[in-house]
Amino acid sequence: MSVLGLLQKRRSIRRYLKKAVPQRLQSRLKEVCLRAPSSRNLCPWTFHFIENELVLSKLSELKPKGAEFIKNAPLAVVISAVEKDCDTWIEDCSIAAILLQMAVVDAGLGSCWVQVHKRRRLDGASSEEYVRQVLALPLDNRVLCIITIGYPAQHPKPNAADALLWDHIWRLPSEAAEKPVEKKSKQTKFEVIE
Ligand SMILES: Cc1cc2nc3c(=O)[nH]c(=O)nc-3n(C[C@H](O)[C@H](O)[C@H](O)COP(=O)(O)O)c2cc1C
């Protein structure tokens, strides 16, 4: 499928069938992660593929809202990086995360990004520190996000092209006068749940 085709299909999936992700697909996903580009090719990232139910259940408590479905996912990938000597760890991890989400669609699976970096638990403690403790990660390991993965148990509709925010595509005023606007933007209401 083309990249645009995958993007047209991709939606966040937060409910999954009780079915493991086969190792053959997990291997493909691991290769995708490791093929992500990174600044100066430092490859600062690490990817924890987690299927252990107890660990998934602990991770689902990393923040009060927007992480609870981790406990019902058959697989979660924790994306973290060694920050030392790498000032682009957030960019590098984000690129790997979205490439992973694209590969997930290609594999017939669903996924959702769970933000960890800069999030807090109910008592104000850092979500990142909590994940570091659950996984016994080294202190210099920064945790960006967790990507939950599984066979979808929900099928949200793809977003229609004319619902996209086409007025977020900008161009020089001189060019705007010459070319018509591609599509008119409809105001879309987004639900913020994270
Ligand atoms: C940086 C980032 C952080 C996100 N964090 C969360 C999160 O913590 N929990 C969650 O349920 N969804 C999270 N999402 C998913 C977004 O809510 C979702 O992508 C957005 O609402 C658009 O819906 P769609 O992915 O179905 O198109 C995150 C997405 C991004 C890109």
The ligand as a Tripos MOL2 file, in Angstrom:
@<TRIPOS>MOLECULE
LIG
   31    33     1     0     0
SMALL
NO_CHARGES

@<TRIPOS>ATOM
      1 C1          2.2350   13.1090   20.5090 C.3       1 LIG1
      2 C2          0.9560   12.3300   20.6860 C.ar      1 LIG1
      3 C3          0.5700   11.9710   21.9570 C.ar      1 LIG1
      4 C4         -0.6040   11.2190   22.1390 C.ar      1 LIG1
      5 N1         -0.9130   10.7800   23.3930 N.ar      1 LIG1
      6 C5         -2.0000   10.0080   23.5740 C.ar      1 LIG1
      7 C6         -2.2800    9.4700   24.8670 C.ar      1 LIG1
      8 O1         -1.5450    9.6540   25.8250 O.2       1 LIG1
      9 N2         -3.4060    8.6920   24.9800 N.ar      1 LIG1
     10 C7         -4.2530    8.4370   23.9300 C.ar      1 LIG1
     11 O2         -5.2480    7.7240   24.1270 O.2       1 LIG1
     12 N3         -4.0000    8.9330   22.6970 N.ar      1 LIG1
     13 C8         -2.8900    9.6930   22.4870 C.ar      1 LIG1
     14 N4         -2.5820   10.1470   21.2310 N.ar      1 LIG1
     15 C9         -3.4900    9.8470   20.0980 C.3       1 LIG1
     16 C10        -4.2570   11.1100   19.6840 C.3       1 LIG1
     17 O3         -5.2310   11.4110   20.6660 O.3       1 LIG1
     18 C11        -4.8950   10.8570   18.3060 C.3       1 LIG1
     19 O4         -3.8700   10.6120   17.3800 O.3       1 LIG1
     20 C12        -5.7200   12.0490   17.8340 C.3       1 LIG1
     21 O5         -6.8320   12.2500   18.6870 O.3       1 LIG1
     22 C13        -6.2360   11.8570   16.4110 C.3       1 LIG1
     23 O6         -6.9960   10.6770   16.2920 O.3       1 LIG1
     24 P1         -6.5780    9.5300   15.2510 P.3       1 LIG1
     25 O7         -5.1970    9.0640   15.6400 O.co2     1 LIG1
     26 O8         -7.6180    8.4580   15.3820 O.co2     1 LIG1
     27 O9         -6.5480   10.1480   13.8870 O.co2     1 LIG1
     28 C14        -1.4150   10.8770   21.0210 C.ar      1 LIG1
     29 C15        -1.0040   11.2390   19.7410 C.ar      1 LIG1
     30 C16         0.1720   11.9360   19.5690 C.ar      1 LIG1
     31 C17         0.6350   12.2580   18.1670 C.3       1 LIG1
@<TRIPOS>BOND
     1     1     2 1
     2     2     3 ar
     3     2    30 ar
     4     3     4 ar
     5     4     5 ar
     6     4    28 ar
     7     5     6 ar
     8     6     7 ar
     9     6    13 1
    10     7     8 2
    11     7     9 ar
    12     9    10 ar
    13    10    11 2
    14    10    12 ar
    15    12    13 ar
    16    13    14 ar
    17    14    15 1
    18    14    28 ar
    19    15    16 1
    20    16    17 1
    21    16    18 1
    22    18    19 1
    23    18    20 1
    24    20    21 1
    25    20    22 1
    26    22    23 1
    27    23    24 1
    28    24    25 2
    29    24    26 1
    30    24    27 1
    31    28    29 ar
    32    29    30 ar
    33    30    31 1
@<TRIPOS>SUBSTRUCTURE
     1 LIG1         1 GROUP 0 **** ****
